Amino acid sequence: MKITMIVENTTSNPKIKPEHGLSAYIETEKHKILFDIGSDDLFLRNAQELGIDLREVDTLVISHGHYDHAKGLLDFMSFNKNAKIYIRKTAFEPHFIKVFLVKVNIGLSFDQPTDPRIVLTDDVHRIDDELLLFSDLSGSQLLSESRKKLLKKEMNRYVQDDFSHEQNLLITEKEHSVLLAGCAHNGIYNIFNAAHSHCENLSVCIGGFHLFNPPTHKYESKELIETLAQRLNDSSVQFYTCHCTGKKAYEIIKKTMGEKISYMSAGMSMEL
């Protein structure tokens, strides 16, 4: 299995452009997968620079309905005519972030495309023996405070987002199971624990930990970040973080976890 970060807030290569968003490309024995597609068509340009032909992708997974993970969907559908697209039923609903007194639209700027390639997923969706999508979490530990500023619209009212539009991907190949999370609004620790109920040998976890709020440039408390690091460090899993974790939070976590965690910028690859 080979995993390449195509889009991320930072870059490891001057030819690969960064943006506030996330997109990862994964090659397995059976699949060529794209996990999220960022906030515009940068994923196409960066992939071309990296020598990755996204027309060969057979599976696109959208982690949730925020623009920085899914706004490039129409660009992808124009470029790739064959891939199945897996997305939660509620991802196309209106989503907002409260910045001081202003509610800013951070959802998708288009309705659900009428395309038979789109598969609307439930809490657990088995694609095949290699790929599993899940959002059936039971825990609510170590949740970020900034998630309270994320809203959705119901019956013309703004209510706190319950993140029912968020899902996570488990890839199992030979002895490895790899967890990919987008922003982990429901808590990376809770997602990590739920993943163990779906696989026996989780070896790698990749994703944002939602410890940084871009509009306000504020981080979660040092106490929460350090507690999270201690909990994750108790496992034997190798972690790669990115995007909404934020560099400052990553540095705090790194002090506890050492080599058990790394930061994955755009242009970086890893093989299992």
Secondary structure, 3 states (H helix, E strand, C coil): CEEEEEECCCECCCCCCCCCCCEEEEECCCCEEEECCCCCCHHHHHHHHCCCCHHHCCEEECCCCCHHHHCCHHHHHHHCCCCEEEEECCCCCCEEEEECCEEEECCCCCCCCCCCCEEEECCEEECCCCEEEECCCCCCCCCCHHHHHEEEEECCEEEECCCCCCCEEEEEECCEEEEEECCCCCCHHHHHHHHHCCCCCEEEEEECCCCEECCCCEECCHHHHHHHHHHHHCCCCEEEECHHHCHHHHHHHHHHHHHHEEECCECCEEEC
